[in-house]
Amino acid sequence: MTAIWLSRIMKIIMNFNGKIIMLFFMARKFQSQNNRSRSSCVPARTFQSGIDCSEAFHVPVRVVMLSLVFILIATTLFTGCSITQQPSYINSTETNEALKVLQQIKSINKEIKTCKGSGWITIADTQQTTKFRMAWAASFPDKIRLTLLSAGHPVETILADGKTVTFISHTGKHNTKKVNSKNPSLKEVVSIPVKMQDILSIFAGRVPVGKFDIATIAQVTDSAQSTDTMLILKKRWNGESQNIVIGPQNKILGFSLIDEHRKLIHSVFNQQYKNFDSFSIPAKVKVRDNEGRAIDFEITSYQPNIQIRPDMFVLTESR
């Protein structure tokens, strides 16, 4: 953490060289005025406290300079958010092209407002692999009822109503748990640190685009020697990045989240697409983390824009 703060201070000093030079001239001007004030003071005259008038008004220029620089750095540190809100890269040609790609990504399946479906989900860690049937109903962007079943019997239900997320065990494995967040981590249920929005995005056939400060694009070559486009969205403050790979016909091949140490948080691979009505949906999706844990989704049925009762996302005694 100390290294991050030191790095940020150095960047601030480099970015504000001009301001520091300006402060130097302000300090020189201050000293010049200070000298004139000293000359107007009667020599050898002292205040009742015994302090010489000329000494009382003398402030070295280096003290003024250091004070002003400190104020500049401190102000910038504690208003750092305003810097990231006005990024300097926004006018670059590369960034403009990256933002065009981003808009294309955001437009994918944006016409899907609700959906129902079923399929299979496989949860694996270093100890065991468990496969469940899954059934869900979702209303985008933040409501879903997802139930995992074994031998036709419900095992676990995740219920999101747009404000809270409730975890329900039908086998008594844990007590019903309600989280006052619309996008909590699901690590306790599926082992991997994915969030509720990640699951919703899979069922919507979209990419959960996070907040970012820097947008760039790169060309990458896959194992089949075909060239794909990678959109890189990076946060300045903590160094985290989201890399999204776009293949032919603007299909999302996958995306990954990387932390500030360039360590993988988790990655998502869209292995197979299917057409449901007029929408192309990833039917086989693999989620991985850096510790060998995985979730596999296989969608076998999908009904987009179907009417869903609002009480589907409300926890009741019978559900």
Phi, psi and omega in degrees: 000320178299319179297323179295315179295318179297319178298320182292322178297319179297319179297320180297315180298318179294320183288339185243033178304316181298321180291324180294319176299318179298320179297326179299313180293325176297320180294319178298320179294321178299317180294322179299316178294325179297318179296321179295324179294323180294321182293334180278353181277138181292123182301147175066358179281137182235154173285172180297335180284352178092009181269130178295136182300319181295324179286328183295329183260005183269118176236116181301146182296327181294328178293316179297316181300311181297323180295316181293320178296319179299316179298318180299312182294315181297318179298317181293319180299317185271001171235032184299330182298327181292334178291314182291340178282345179237066186294142182281344185276356193295338182264002182286150180298318181298319181292319178300321178293320179296320180292329175295317178297320179299318179296324176297319179296316181293337181277350183294124177054026181290346178282349179280116181258326178218165173195155170233150180190177178209167180168213182232146174228130180242124181248124184227141170228195183287348184258320186205166176231129182232134181245133180231153163285150176226147175219141183212159168225134185223146173232115188276144022259354193218018180238136179199147166237113181241123181239133175259136184233148175228125183054035178083358181251138180294137180249313183214140176232134174247123185237119179241126183251010180098344178235324181226163175233130182244134178252122185239124175262125179270357181248000181081014180297326177208163176287156176300128184238127180246127182249127181278064177204144178271354181218058181280168174287144178254021186300325181294334183265316188245006176076326182270142182284055172271160181250168182303321181294330177296317179293316178301320181294324178299315182286341176270352183071033183236181175245128177283090183285123180270180177289148182206164176244329184235131179237125177221166177231154178214157176259130181236153180247128181271186184295337179270010178065024174264148184265128178240167179257132175248124174263126183246118179247118187237144173267131180291318190294306185254359175079001178291151179218155175239122181250122182243126183255126181247127181259199179300151179059028177059029177274138179281117179278331179167175176205160182218153175249128183240134180276184186293343178263015183060033177259136183294130171273302169196159179230153180233127179242123175269101188274334182208137177253148172226151177266125175239115191057237181257013185248140176263116187240136173297114184268338175231118185231132177245130177245131182227153169238184186276003180247015176085005178274152188208154169229129176247128176251134173229112181268122181254333176222146185206126179237102181278151175052043176265149181289131181232131180294139180300328182287357175298334184255017181249132179283123178234169181295327185277354184240000000 
